[in-house]
Amino acid sequence: METQPFPCTVYRSRRKRETYLFLPRGADPRDLPDELLALVGRLEAVMDLELTPERRLVRADARTVMAALREKGYYLQLPPPVI
């Protein structure tokens, strides 16, 4: 099990409300797939985090975010579905 903190930066999409992109700290958002960049549009860095499996996030499980950062290089958090 991963116990070392995973440093990341959270970006807010300026195009899509309540859409956030987590990247490993120091990663350049311009290196992301073109389709993803087209979806999120202009990004604004909003915070740096040290992710651990125990860290509580508002809309995501920290373990899931950490796994996506390791496997894909990013985690995209979309707004909750409208009911």
C-alpha positions in Angstrom: 0.0 0.0 0.0 1.2 3.5 -0.9 2.1 5.4 2.3 4.2 8.2 0.9 2.4 11.5 0.2 1.8 12.2 -3.4 2.2 15.9 -4.2 -0.2 17.2 -6.8 -1.7 20.4 -8.1 -5.4 21.0 -8.6 -6.6 23.1 -11.5 -10.0 24.5 -12.1 -11.6 24.5 -15.5 -12.5 28.1 -16.6 -14.9 26.6 -19.2 -16.8 23.9 -17.2 -18.2 24.8 -13.8 -17.2 22.5 -10.9 -14.7 20.6 -13.1 -11.2 20.1 -11.6 -8.1 18.5 -12.9 -5.5 16.9 -10.6 -1.9 16.6 -11.9 1.3 15.5 -10.3 3.0 18.6 -8.9 5.3 20.0 -11.6 3.5 18.4 -14.5 2.7 20.7 -17.4 -1.0 20.8 -18.3 -0.1 21.5 -21.9 1.3 17.9 -22.2 -2.2 16.5 -21.6 -4.2 14.8 -24.5 -5.7 17.4 -26.9 -9.2 15.9 -26.3 -8.9 16.5 -22.6 -7.6 20.1 -23.1 -10.5 20.8 -25.4 -13.0 19.6 -22.8 -11.6 21.6 -19.9 -10.4 24.7 -21.8 -8.3 27.2 -19.9 -7.1 25.9 -16.5 -6.3 27.9 -13.4 -4.2 26.4 -10.6 -6.2 26.6 -7.4 -4.2 24.6 -4.8 -1.3 22.2 -4.1 -2.1 19.0 -2.1 -0.1 16.2 -0.5 -2.4 13.2 -1.2 -2.3 10.2 1.1 -4.8 7.3 1.2 -6.3 8.8 4.4 -6.8 12.3 3.0 -10.4 13.3 2.8 -11.5 14.9 -0.5 -14.9 16.4 -1.1 -15.9 14.5 -4.2 -13.3 11.8 -4.7 -11.5 9.0 -2.9 -7.9 9.9 -2.4 -6.8 6.4 -3.3 -8.7 6.6 -6.6 -7.1 10.0 -7.4 -3.6 8.7 -6.5 -4.0 5.6 -8.7 -5.2 7.7 -11.7 -2.3 10.1 -11.3 0.1 7.1 -11.3 -1.6 5.3 -14.2 -2.8 8.1 -16.5 -0.9 11.1 -15.3 -4.1 13.0 -14.4 -7.5 12.7 -12.6 -10.5 14.6 -13.9 -13.2 15.5 -11.4 -16.5 16.3 -13.1 -19.5 18.0 -11.5 -22.0 15.8 -9.7 -24.9 14.7 -11.8 -28.0 16.8 -11.7 -30.9 14.8 -10.3 
